[in-house]
Amino acid sequence: MTLTVQDIGEQGLLKRVQAFCPRAVVGDDAAVLPTEPGKSIVITSDVLVDGVHFSDRTTPPEAAGWRAIAANLSDLAAMGASPLGITVGLGLPKTTPVEWVEKLYQGMADCLNQYGGALVGGDLCRSPVITVAITAFGQVDPNRVIQRSTAQPGDAIFVTGFHGSSRAGLEMLLHSDPAPERASLIRAHQYPIPRFDIPQLTSRVSGMDSSDGLADAVLQICRMSGVGAKLDRALIPIDPALKQWVTPEKAMEWALYGGEDFQLVLCLPQEEAKLWVEQVSGSAIVGQITSDLAVRLIDSSGEFSDRTLSLDQGFQHFQK
Amino acid sequence: MTLTVQDIGEQGLLKRVQAFCPRAVVGDDAAVLPTEPGKSIVITSDVLVDGVHFSDRTTPPEAAGWRAIAANLSDLAAMGASPLGITVGLGLPKTTPVEWVEKLYQGMADCLNQYGGALVGGDLCRSPVITVAITAFGQVDPNRVIQRSTAQPGDAIFVTGFHGSSRAGLEMLLHSDPAPERASLIRAHQYPIPRFDIPQLTSRVSGMDSSDGLADAVLQICRMSGVGAKLDRALIPIDPALKQWVTPEKAMEWALYGGEDFQLVLCLPQEEAKLWVEQVSGSAIVGQITSDLAVRLIDSSGEFSDRTLSLDQGFQHFQK
């Protein structure tokens, strides 16, 4: 028989999940963490719901835990911040297997161990649906915050890596078609990597992460900065495994609107962007910021005609 | 027809709830907040689920919002911290009325306006059940953190106010019996007050808040500090409206195990505790810390016989 959370009760479950926390933070009303002098704190939150954001069909509990942390760390990376810690609020049906919960925490701990930050607190409660609420916090030099609102015409649009992979991986998992030659796509969906590996800045940079897709990121940056952009589809990095699997149109749709690739989309002077491309493996310059307000997708290879991008095509929650 | 979240979509809902945030923090991947030099940050989280922690029957949305914030601010107060901000992760069924969501945020904003801290971020998502995940963060002088583990034999046990009121208020609301002469109990349940109003410390203090009941608080402090306690039931502050309503036994049960009164339970030297009682209206010394490890409930009035308290009698989630 499977041991469930109702078998061991709240105190029993608490003991098991506290094994994933540093000892010093367990046992008070709240966690206390020192910050470095002069740094500002950075806070971001996500709520993930079983059947909406993850499911056992596409994400085993370790992967659900990893993704939840990676998504939040990615937001910190997109602010130029380094991670300090996270809290996890977990709502669980009584019949949830204890093993499921432990694997979820294992996935979270694996991601934190690799990219920084500790699990410093949280809350366990009963809920009719598994709900994972994550808050991540980090610190940043207030003079080095990466904002969405400071892109300038002429800036290069730099991306840290492949787009469309996560959506493709999800598709394969949903249709139970995990071909070994496309394992990289499944990995991109289940175990995305927060991109803390960008070079130290020597000038200004603007941007965000591509959690809602590359098109959304560019459109948000342009709207907040009062600028436009020209994206070149021939330059957008797409995993060869994805190119081989679907039509160029489908691959581009997933790259632009699929979301959850958790790459950084950064706007910075061309010269510096070129140096960054040399330093970050898999990265690319995919276009440039324009003073004209439209966001256009062009094709320097000449195969596809130009398109204007808009937010309506992107992912929206609460859709009818 | 009632306007629901599915009618206005995620972007529409986002615009409405962002009206409750300071302008500066809206629009990036994460919120950035300065801290004072030398202070540590303090973090605490709660997840509240419709039908488990609140319901329209007992808590209108304004009250659900207020309570969610007050509970988290109370954790900050119990650490000796002052509030900086909160994030709100909100899971909503598609059919949730927009007005419900706005009233929830209004209740949260009212509490924050009164006790400090700003709404600096969050997440909106679809969920089969309304879920409110709150993370509150504050700052504290690392030399003035209030921990559970430092109570010493001889310390007075000081409480900031009434116990049992919240449980009594819930009972009235559940049985639709909101007598006007007991309005204070309903108010205690719906609009609890985080206790930031304790005097500046001149010596050491240990303690926590009484979110899970007075007995739980004293037992936790004793376990973490390796001490015991003697609580005098004749000294525990109970609202006269509650005393008039139920038997002394029932009132004491709610005071000890009802929970959610969000008072502070603090252990400090007797002399200082006496000064505090004069300065904090409604507060009281309810007993003292002992080197003997038991936690006993005595009765200086002689009416009731002594009892030993244990955690088993308190509130547990995931109960069968």
Interface residues (C-beta under 8 A of the other chain):
Chain A: V5 Q6 G9 E10 Q11 L13 G27 D28 D29 A30 A31 V32 L33 P34 T35 P37 G38 K39 S40 I41 V42 I43 T44 S45 D46 V47 L48 V49 G51 V52 H53 S74 D75 L76 A78 M79 A81 L84 G85 T87 V88 G89 L90 G91 L92 K94 V120 G121 G122 D123 L124 C125 R126 S127 P128 V129 T131 A133 T135 A136 F137 G138 V140 P142 V145 Q147 R148 S149 M208 D209 M224 L311 Q316 H317 F318 Q319 K320
Chain B: V5 Q6 G9 E10 Q11 L13 G27 D28 D29 A30 A31 V32 L33 P34 T35 P37 G38 K39 S40 I41 V42 I43 T44 S45 D46 V47 L48 V49 G51 V52 H53 S74 D75 L76 A78 M79 A81 L84 G85 T87 V88 G89 L90 G91 L92 K94 V120 G121 G122 D123 L124 C125 R126 S127 P128 V129 T131 A133 T135 A136 F137 G138 V140 P142 V145 Q147 R148 S149 M208 D209 M224 L311 Q316 H317 F318 Q319 K320
